[in-house]
Amino acid sequence: MKVKRRRFRPTLRLRVTLLNALLLAGAGSLLVLLGWLLVTDAMRRSDRLGDGTQVRLEEGGWVDFHQWQERAVASAETELVTKGVLAVAAITVVGMAGAYAVVGRALRPLHQVTATAQRLGGETLDQRIHYTGTDDEVAELADTFDAMLDRLGATFTAQQRFVANASHELRTPLAVMRTEVDVTLSDPDVDAAELRRMAEVVRDASERANALVDSLLMLARSQARTGLRAEPLDLATGVQGALSAMDNEIRRTNLNVTTQLAGAPVIGDPSLLDRLAGNLIENAVRYNHLGGRIWVRSGRQGDYAHLIVGNTGFEVAQADVAGMFEPFRRGGQERTGARGSGLGLSIVHAVCQAHGGSVGAVALTGGGLEVTVALPVRSP
């Protein structure tokens, strides 16, 4: 097996060490230079001595003072420079070794971050650094990395749950269609009426699957915020259209609908905002009881347009309300008609976020839910 040679990298540890060595060498050189200047200046001060002044040497004999001074200065300069250079070199080497060790210890958590990141995968998102050193920038980085892994783990878990739920929701109508076709074809005496009944079941199942796919695409488009249009419109207009679309179901279940629709102008994507109002109305009808009530109010308050949709129905715990805005979460018991896919409120939440707004819900005493949407009058 061919071993891949690791090319030289100017690592942070190496760069900090070299910078420390450069600073030490520079500071030491400046001190040597300063000492050299001071010694030279001090030894050349002979203004009060006239020409012809002589100095008696220790070994005997006399020499001209200026000659002796030149030799002494040269000797001192040579010794100072030689010993200064050796001292600077020694300090630089010791400083490099110390800096290399200290920086290596300080950067150890960064190596832990790198090692943890390299080990991460779908099955190892539970690993953390758990740094316990000094509360410094490195500790802040390690804590930030751990927090990021917590968010990634939660997102990955939610994605897995979403894929599993979507697969289950799609599998159900497909299984219904496959079963109906197999059972019908296995009967050699099948007549036209039975074939017609089978075709109707398959059609209904395909419509359910198609509606689920459309909802998934709508949710993905809202969350991605791609291709959004910005047009002026009124939320009250979408409410009227949604009520008209659900008119037959409202009559069938004998629901009492009251509206107080004031102007709620916003700027946003017409198709998404129509879907927002449609999902709220559909949920209010679907999760209601026979002879129940639905109330819808719209208006503007300050810089926000509001849409409120409430309905009677079975009781929902307030603690479960927040989870109802997650995909494939259904609150309460099955009510009128067929249950939906559990994407209605999650699409509403995604559309609100895409338009810089918010949505909240309150579980009503005695049963039912009231959902409030707030969108900025101007696009974010």
Secondary structure as UniProt FT lines:
FT   HELIX           12..43
FT   TURN            47..48
FT   TURN            51..52
FT   STRAND          54..56
FT   TURN            58..59
FT   STRAND          62..64
FT   HELIX           65..106
FT   HELIX           108..119
FT   TURN            122..123
FT   TURN            125..126
FT   HELIX           137..186
FT   TURN            188..189
FT   HELIX           192..224
FT   STRAND          231..234
FT   HELIX           235..245
FT   HELIX           247..252
FT   TURN            253..254
FT   STRAND          256..261
FT   STRAND          265..268
FT   HELIX           270..286
FT   TURN            290..291
FT   STRAND          293..301
FT   TURN            302..303
FT   STRAND          304..311
FT   HELIX           318..320
FT   HELIX           322..325
FT   TURN            327..328
FT   HELIX           344..354
FT   TURN            355..356
FT   STRAND          358..363
FT   TURN            365..366
FT   STRAND          369..376
//
